[in-house]
Amino acid sequence: MLASTLYRLLNRRSRRWSHIVTDDDIYYCYRLFLRRPPDPDGLAHHRREMARGISLDELANQFITSEEARGPARHGPTTVDMGGYQVCVNENLETEPFLRGIVNTGEYEPHVRQAIRDRVQEGDVVVDVGANIGCIALLAAALAGPRGLVAAVEPNPENVQLLYAGMAVNEAHNVRVLPHAASDRTGVLSLAGGSNAHLVGARPLGPAVVYAQAVRLDEALSWLSRLDLVKMDVEGHEVLAFDGFRNLIERHRPALIIEFNPTCMINHEQQDPASLLDRILSLYPRVRVTSEHGDDVSFERATDLLGYWERRNAELTAARRIPDDSLHFDLIAERGRPRPAA
């Protein structure tokens, strides 16, 4: 089952990058370059272009060079009350639906934030890998209090500035920012996309290229004497980030909250989704699956969990609640017993 899933997704990915443009290509161009779903007029225009025989390179170039993708001039940040703490977002939200959703609702992944509230206590040490603007890091900082500590790992420079602003607004003196990309080795990578950017190999010099220093968290956070919870959401880079953090995770056995997005893992990193599950289950007896769609079930075997993802992905796709293969889970592994000191 694992092999068939990987084969099917990789084949779909290879077809997507062929010269034949499909509706899926148009949808993902909107998500990748404009960070939003298609609007009806725009979708109709690109379908006419598809019927005309436009190539995938031409389609991508239309999005990359569009005025919306380039974006208007930046404005200063504004605050959003998240219930007990505030985050900072840019006033210019036209190209960032992720941030616009936070502004409009005052909410962000409620099931993940509840999992944080249920597990972080006064004095805890939390590492937020892929902190973005701080929706989770600043919540954890409020819960951990002045005796606790939150290490927020975030490579996107615009997000880092908003994270700093949030720290100032909340007087979150217990947050330490690592403006780096968590990976399995040191080096230089590039960021692709907007606020929820994903990592790619270092690109050639260019006006829109953003670079990030990749670090192994085992080294960057080697000074930690305690580790109670790790939240990880790095847009498909989770396997590599986990490998660079494995020694500290194995030593302290913190609670884990990790995003599991098979399509991102394959499209962005060419990683077998089962490999992340195998890594977690080699250290923890079971993994709990949660999602914004109400999923809440535990598994002890990677094959069972991935089979469940396949079924739920098919159900939600058939119900038109998600695009095909876009389902992601948030995996929770409960805190274990730390390994005895050598």
Residue pairs with C-beta under 8 A, 6 or more apart in sequence:
1 303
1 306
1 307
1 310
2 272
2 274
2 302
2 303
2 306
5 262
5 273
5 306
5 310
6 266
6 272
6 273
6 274
9 262
9 263
9 266
9 325
10 266
10 270
12 24
12 325
13 266
13 267
15 22
16 22
16 24
16 25
16 28
16 56
17 56
18 56
19 55
19 56
20 56
21 49
21 50
21 54
21 55
21 56
21 59
22 50
23 47
23 50
24 323
24 324
25 56
25 59
26 38
26 43
26 46
26 47
26 50
26 59
27 37
27 38
27 323
29 46
29 59
29 60
29 63
30 36
30 37
30 38
30 42
30 63
31 37
32 63
32 192
32 193
33 60
33 63
33 64
33 66
33 69
33 193
34 63
34 66
34 68
34 69
34 95
35 95
35 96
35 97
35 98
35 193
35 194
35 195
35 196
36 95
36 97
37 97
38 46
46 59
46 62
49 58
49 59
49 62
50 59
63 69
68 94
68 95
69 95
71 92
71 94
71 95
72 92
72 94
73 92
74 90
74 92
75 90
75 91
75 92
76 90
76 91
77 88
77 89
77 90
77 91
77 161
77 162
77 165
78 88
78 89
78 90
78 91
78 103
79 86
79 87
79 88
79 89
79 169
80 86
80 87
80 88
80 89
80 102
80 103
80 106
81 106
82 102
82 106
82 107
82 108
82 135
82 138
82 139
83 106
84 139
84 142
85 138
85 139
85 141
85 142
85 170
86 138
86 166
86 169
86 170
87 102
87 133
87 134
87 135
87 138
87 162
87 166
88 133
88 134
88 162
88 163
88 165
88 166
88 169
89 96
89 99
89 102
89 103
89 133
89 162
90 96
90 99
90 158
90 162
93 99
93 100
93 103
95 194
96 194
96 195
98 194
98 195
98 196
99 133
99 195
101 107
101 108
102 108
102 135
108 135
109 135
109 292
109 330
110 292
111 290
111 291
111 292
111 330
112 136
112 231
112 257
112 290
112 330
113 135
113 136
113 139
115 257
115 290
115 330
115 332
116 136
116 139
116 140
116 143
116 229
116 231
116 257
117 139
117 143
119 228
119 229
119 255
119 335
120 126
120 139
120 140
120 143
120 144
120 148
120 228
120 229
121 143
121 144
121 228
122 143
122 144
122 145
122 147
122 148
123 144
123 145
123 147
123 148
124 140
124 143
124 144
124 148
124 228
124 229
125 144
125 148
125 149
125 150
125 151
125 224
125 226
125 227
125 228
125 229
126 137
126 140
126 141
126 144
126 148
126 149
126 150
126 151
126 228
126 229
126 230
126 231
127 150
127 151
127 153
127 217
127 221
127 224
127 227
127 229
127 230
127 231
127 245
127 254
128 136
128 137
128 140
128 150
128 151
128 152
128 153
128 231
129 153
129 182
129 217
129 230
129 231
129 232
129 233
129 234
129 241
129 245
130 153
130 154
130 182
130 231
130 232
130 233
130 234
130 235
130 241
131 137
131 152
131 153
131 154
131 159
131 163
131 177
132 154
132 156
132 159
132 163
132 195
132 196
132 233
133 159
133 162
133 163
133 166
133 195
134 152
134 162
134 163
134 166
134 167
134 175
136 231
137 150
137 152
137 163
137 175
138 166
138 167
138 170
138 172
138 175
140 148
140 150
140 229
140 231
141 148
141 150
141 167
141 170
141 172
141 174
141 175
142 170
142 172
144 150
144 174
145 174
146 173
146 174
148 174
149 174
149 175
149 176
150 172
150 174
150 175
150 176
151 175
151 176
151 177
151 178
151 221
151 224
152 163
152 175
152 176
152 177
152 178
153 178
153 180
153 181
153 182
153 217
154 160
154 163
154 177
154 178
154 179
155 179
155 180
155 181
155 189
155 191
155 197
155 199
155 212
155 213
156 191
156 195
156 197
156 210
156 212
157 179
157 210
158 195
159 195
160 177
160 179
163 177
164 177
166 172
167 173
167 175
167 177
178 215
178 220
178 221
179 213
180 212
180 213
180 214
180 215
180 220
181 189
181 199
181 212
181 213
181 214
181 215
181 234
181 237
182 214
182 215
182 216
182 217
182 232
182 234
182 237
182 240
182 241
182 244
182 245
183 189
183 199
183 214
183 215
183 216
183 237
183 240
183 241
183 244
184 216
184 240
184 241
184 243
184 244
185 214
185 216
185 244
186 213
186 214
186 215
186 216
186 219
187 202
187 213
187 214
188 202
188 211
188 212
188 213
188 214
189 199
189 200
189 201
189 202
189 211
189 212
189 214
190 199
190 200
190 201
190 202
190 203
190 209
190 210
190 211
190 212
191 197
191 198
191 199
191 200
191 210
191 211
191 212
192 198
192 199
192 200
193 235
196 235
197 210
197 235
198 234
198 235
198 236
198 237
198 264
198 268
199 212
199 214
199 234
199 235
199 237
199 268
200 268
202 211
203 209
215 244
216 244
216 245
217 241
217 244
217 245
217 248
218 244
218 245
218 246
218 247
218 248
221 245
221 248
222 248
224 248
224 252
226 252
227 248
227 249
227 251
227 252
227 254
228 252
228 254
228 255
228 335
229 254
229 255
229 256
229 257
229 335
230 245
230 249
230 254
230 255
230 256
230 257
230 258
231 256
231 257
231 258
232 238
232 241
232 242
232 256
232 257
232 258
232 259
233 258
233 259
234 241
234 259
235 261
235 264
235 268
236 261
236 264
236 265
236 266
236 267
236 268
236 269
236 271
237 268
237 269
238 258
238 259
238 260
238 265
238 276
239 265
239 269
239 271
239 275
239 276
239 279
240 269
240 271
242 249
242 258
242 276
242 279
242 280
243 279
246 279
249 256
249 283
250 283
250 339
251 338
251 339
252 338
252 339
253 283
253 284
253 335
253 336
253 337
253 338
253 339
254 335
255 332
255 333
255 334
255 335
256 280
256 284
256 331
256 332
256 333
257 330
257 331
257 332
258 276
258 280
258 330
258 331
258 333
259 328
259 329
259 330
259 331
260 273
260 276
260 277
260 289
260 309
260 328
260 329
260 330
260 331
261 328
261 329
262 273
262 306
262 309
262 325
262 328
263 325
263 326
264 328
265 271
265 272
265 273
265 276
266 272
266 273
273 306
273 309
274 302
274 303
274 306
277 287
277 302
277 305
277 306
277 331
278 302
280 287
280 331
280 333
281 287
281 300
281 301
281 302
283 333
283 336
284 333
284 334
284 336
285 300
286 298
286 299
286 300
286 333
287 298
287 299
287 300
287 305
287 331
287 332
287 333
288 296
288 297
288 298
288 331
288 332
288 333
288 334
289 295
289 296
289 297
289 298
289 299
289 305
289 308
289 329
289 330
289 331
290 296
290 329
290 330
290 331
290 332
291 312
291 327
291 328
291 329
291 330
293 312
293 316
293 321
293 327
295 312
295 329
297 308
299 305
299 308
309 327
309 329
312 327
313 322
313 324
313 325
313 326
313 327
316 322
316 327
317 323
317 324
317 325
317 327
